[in-house]
Amino acid sequence: MTGLLGDYAGEVISAYIVSLALIGGLVWLSALQARRARKQLKRAESRHG
C-alpha cells in the first residue's frame, strides 16, 4: 500500500512541477512580449511627436 501511494505521490508531484514549469514559461514569454510591445509603442510615440 505504501509503495502504491508513493508512486502516486511521485506522479502527482512530477505533474505539478511540469505544470508549474509550463506556466512559468508562458508568463516569461508574455513578459518578454509586453516589454517588446512597450518599446515599439515608445518608438512610435517619439516618431509622431
Order of alpha helices (4+ residues) and beta strands (2+ residues): alpha
